[in-house]
Amino acid sequence: MLSEYEKKRLKNIETNKQILRELGLERPPTIEGYVKKTSKPNNRRAANTNRNKDTTSSETGDDSISRGRGIRRSSRLAKLPAKSFEEIEVVERKRDSYISKKDLDWRKYRPNPKRFGEIPDVEVGAWWATRMECSHQGVHAPPVAGIAFAESEGAYSVALSGGYEDDVDWGEAFTYTGSGGRDLKGTKNNPKNLRTGPQTKDQILSAGNLALKISCETNKPVRVIRGHKLDNEFAPKEGYRYDGLYTVEKWWEETGLSGFKVFKYAFKRMAGQLPLGTCEKSVK
């Protein structure tokens, strides 16, 4: 017999599917042409495709990045308490003050992530082993938060990581749950469960949630990356993949699985892009 939680989850999934259908979005009858990797791509380090073409990029302003230099997190940052997604976003904004200037050199070469639309030299299907490498490329800047945004202008990008079990992903269209309202302290057995902490209060229409609402009103494109933790055929087997530009077609409120208010968004993939999933590759 199904539990009350499972009944609620299935009901929410059907509601989300119906909303997508009402927007004229349907799950493709087949995913012909989709190729899911069975092993990790050979190149695990993200770097700009033209990094060897112009050695004076820092002077000319050409977009390029460093050779995959990682960020060293300080012990002070690691000890900062995280009790909500709102606080995670604050922690990420403060991160620069805890990182040495030497480790920030890579930022000189990172394409500006605070832009709507495509990032130069990054094609659909670009793949990274970690969120930080994706951040270095400027596609999705936050290494933890799921929404990159300017609150008054809209969302630049979102990351799909399977954090909400009642979201629907049809590849060319999907539903997305907003951020906030979660207790990120985790549990005794899983004290650092930042992605799936329990919902403990209502989400509020601010920060990334408000930005996605504005994107719905302005129809500005949003970059989308899918992570390996998604439980569907569109997820990469490992790492994170750039799946192109989407628009936010609708937003609404509903009661989440934990009984608290959440914000939901329906995304539609923009036409004229490379087919979804047929170009999974590491960035060279």
Disulfide bonds with the S-S distance in Angstrom:
none
